[in-house]
Every structure is written in C-alpha cells, then in structure tokens.
Amino acid sequence: RQTMRLSAPIATLVLCASVGAGASTSFDPAPWPQDLLQMLDALSDKYANFDWPVSEREIELTAPFNTTRSRIKTGQSGAGAKSG
C-alpha cells in the first residue's frame, strides 16, 4: 500500500517538466530514467533520515522508483507515463 502511494507522486514529479517544456510534440523517454536515478541518489544522499522508513518502518522505497521507471519506458507520452 505504501509503495503505491509513493509511486504516483514520484512519477508526477519526474514527468512534470515534460508538460512545461511543450516544445516537442513527441515523447522521448530516454533521458528520464537517468533523471530518476539522479533523484534517488540525491534523496538518499541529501535527505535526512532517508533510510529510516526502510530500516524502522520496513517501507519498500525502491518499488515506487521501479514502477516509475517502467511507466516511463512504456509510456507513449508524458501523460501516458504518469498514468501507467
């Protein structure tokens, strides 16, 4: 349940820039997985107590990122990648 609640906001956060860009009409998912990885690295490095939900609350945080990566790869548009 927790992972499902986290995957939608992560997907929205990662893909919201594509809505604002608007310059290109085609969806190119190629740069998005790398951006997602950078976001995960930044969160784990800079966010205080990022490991606490995993170690103390036993919340799986990699699943939302994996779901988001999959949605990006299979999406035909920014909106399609968000809705999965």
C-alpha positions as protocol buffer text, in pm:
chain_id: "A"
residue {
  index: 1
  type: ARG
  ca { x: 0 y: 0 z: 0 }
}
residue {
  index: 2
  type: GLN
  ca { x: 278 y: 242 z: 92 }
}
residue {
  index: 3
  type: THR
  ca { x: 464 y: 184 z: -234 }
}
residue {
  index: 4
  type: MET
  ca { x: 156 y: 258 z: -442 }
}
residue {
  index: 5
  type: ARG
  ca { x: 106 y: 587 z: -257 }
}
residue {
  index: 6
  type: LEU
  ca { x: 466 y: 683 z: -331 }
}
residue {
  index: 7
  type: SER
  ca { x: 484 y: 585 z: -698 }
}
residue {
  index: 8
  type: ALA
  ca { x: 227 y: 833 z: -830 }
}
residue {
  index: 9
  type: PRO
  ca { x: 389 y: 1141 z: -672 }
}
residue {
  index: 10
  type: ILE
  ca { x: 732 y: 1028 z: -789 }
}
residue {
  index: 11
  type: ALA
  ca { x: 609 y: 976 z: -1143 }
}
residue {
  index: 12
  type: THR
  ca { x: 438 y: 1313 z: -1138 }
}
residue {
  index: 13
  type: LEU
  ca { x: 748 y: 1484 z: -1004 }
}
residue {
  index: 14
  type: VAL
  ca { x: 976 y: 1328 z: -1262 }
}
residue {
  index: 15
  type: LEU
  ca { x: 747 y: 1389 z: -1558 }
}
residue {
  index: 16
  type: CYS
  ca { x: 601 y: 1730 z: -1474 }
}
residue {
  index: 17
  type: ALA
  ca { x: 883 y: 1907 z: -1656 }
}
residue {
  index: 18
  type: SER
  ca { x: 768 y: 1749 z: -1983 }
}
residue {
  index: 19
  type: VAL
  ca { x: 435 y: 1929 z: -1951 }
}
residue {
  index: 20
  type: GLY
  ca { x: 606 y: 2265 z: -1908 }
}
residue {
  index: 21
  type: ALA
  ca { x: 852 y: 2211 z: -2190 }
}
residue {
  index: 22
  type: GLY
  ca { x: 590 y: 2184 z: -2463 }
}
residue {
  index: 23
  type: ALA
  ca { x: 849 y: 2247 z: -2735 }
}
residue {
  index: 24
  type: SER
  ca { x: 849 y: 1891 z: -2859 }
}
residue {
  index: 25
  type: THR
  ca { x: 536 y: 1703 z: -2959 }
}
residue {
  index: 26
  type: SER
  ca { x: 691 y: 1357 z: -2932 }
}
residue {
  index: 27
  type: PHE
  ca { x: 772 y: 1187 z: -2606 }
}
residue {
  index: 28
  type: ASP
  ca { x: 1132 y: 1072 z: -2571 }
}
residue {
  index: 29
  type: PRO
  ca { x: 1169 y: 856 z: -2259 }
}
residue {
  index: 30
  type: ALA
  ca { x: 1546 y: 820 z: -2297 }
}
residue {
  index: 31
  type: PRO
  ca { x: 1661 y: 1096 z: -2055 }
}
residue {
  index: 32
  type: TRP
  ca { x: 1400 y: 1027 z: -1787 }
}
residue {
  index: 33
  type: PRO
  ca { x: 1542 y: 707 z: -1629 }
}
residue {
  index: 34
  type: GLN
  ca { x: 1874 y: 883 z: -1573 }
}
residue {
  index: 35
  type: ASP
  ca { x: 1693 y: 1179 z: -1414 }
}
residue {
  index: 36
  type: LEU
  ca { x: 1504 y: 937 z: -1193 }
}
residue {
  index: 37
  type: LEU
  ca { x: 1830 y: 775 z: -1082 }
}
residue {
  index: 38
  type: GLN
  ca { x: 1978 y: 1117 z: -1006 }
}
residue {
  index: 39
  type: MET
  ca { x: 1671 y: 1200 z: -798 }
}
residue {
  index: 40
  type: LEU
  ca { x: 1703 y: 875 z: -599 }
}
residue {
  index: 41
  type: ASP
  ca { x: 2074 y: 940 z: -543 }
}
residue {
  index: 42
  type: ALA
  ca { x: 2006 y: 1296 z: -429 }
}
residue {
  index: 43
  type: LEU
  ca { x: 1729 y: 1186 z: -194 }
}
residue {
  index: 44
  type: SER
  ca { x: 1937 y: 913 z: -37 }
}
residue {
  index: 45
  type: ASP
  ca { x: 2239 y: 1141 z: -4 }
}
residue {
  index: 46
  type: LYS
  ca { x: 2082 y: 1474 z: 96 }
}
residue {
  index: 47
  type: TYR
  ca { x: 1753 y: 1387 z: 267 }
}
residue {
  index: 48
  type: ALA
  ca { x: 1798 y: 1349 z: 640 }
}
residue {
  index: 49
  type: ASN
  ca { x: 1691 y: 1007 z: 767 }
}
residue {
  index: 50
  type: PHE
  ca { x: 1604 y: 880 z: 420 }
}
residue {
  index: 51
  type: ASP
  ca { x: 1689 y: 527 z: 531 }
}
residue {
  index: 52
  type: TRP
  ca { x: 1465 y: 544 z: 840 }
}
residue {
  index: 53
  type: PRO
  ca { x: 1141 y: 438 z: 662 }
}
residue {
  index: 54
  type: VAL
  ca { x: 1323 y: 135 z: 526 }
}
residue {
  index: 55
  type: SER
  ca { x: 1502 y: 27 z: 842 }
}
residue {
  index: 56
  type: GLU
  ca { x: 1246 y: 118 z: 1107 }
}
residue {
  index: 57
  type: ARG
  ca { x: 912 y: 117 z: 929 }
}
residue {
  index: 58
  type: GLU
  ca { x: 1002 y: -153 z: 676 }
}
residue {
  index: 59
  type: ILE
  ca { x: 867 y: 53 z: 387 }
}
residue {
  index: 60
  type: GLU
  ca { x: 999 y: -52 z: 47 }
}
residue {
  index: 61
  type: LEU
  ca { x: 1122 y: 261 z: -130 }
}
residue {
  index: 62
  type: THR
  ca { x: 1275 y: 103 z: -438 }
}
residue {
  index: 63
  type: ALA
  ca { x: 942 y: -31 z: -566 }
}
residue {
  index: 64
  type: PRO
  ca { x: 796 y: 315 z: -646 }
}
residue {
  index: 65
  type: PHE
  ca { x: 1112 y: 405 z: -835 }
}
residue {
  index: 66
  type: ASN
  ca { x: 1099 y: 76 z: -1028 }
}
residue {
  index: 67
  type: THR
  ca { x: 731 y: 133 z: -1109 }
}
residue {
  index: 68
  type: THR
  ca { x: 807 y: 485 z: -1228 }
}
residue {
  index: 69
  type: ARG
  ca { x: 1098 y: 363 z: -1443 }
}
residue {
  index: 70
  type: SER
  ca { x: 869 y: 104 z: -1601 }
}
residue {
  index: 71
  type: ARG
  ca { x: 597 y: 362 z: -1668 }
}
residue {
  index: 72
  type: ILE
  ca { x: 849 y: 592 z: -1832 }
}
residue {
  index: 73
  type: LYS
  ca { x: 976 y: 316 z: -2061 }
}
residue {
  index: 74
  type: THR
  ca { x: 629 y: 203 z: -2168 }
}
residue {
  index: 75
  type: GLY
  ca { x: 462 y: 545 z: -2187 }
}
residue {
  index: 76
  type: GLN
  ca { x: 381 y: 690 z: -2528 }
}
residue {
  index: 77
  type: SER
  ca { x: 352 y: 1041 z: -2384 }
}
residue {
  index: 78
  type: GLY
  ca { x: 421 y: 1225 z: -2061 }
}
residue {
  index: 79
  type: ALA
  ca { x: 59 y: 1173 z: -1957 }
}
residue {
  index: 80
  type: GLY
  ca { x: 74 y: 806 z: -2051 }
}
residue {
  index: 81
  type: ALA
  ca { x: 388 y: 756 z: -1847 }
}
residue {
  index: 82
  type: LYS
  ca { x: 222 y: 916 z: -1544 }
}
residue {
  index: 83
  type: SER
  ca { x: -89 y: 701 z: -1561 }
}
residue {
  index: 84
  type: GLY
  ca { x: 95 y: 376 z: -1636 }
}
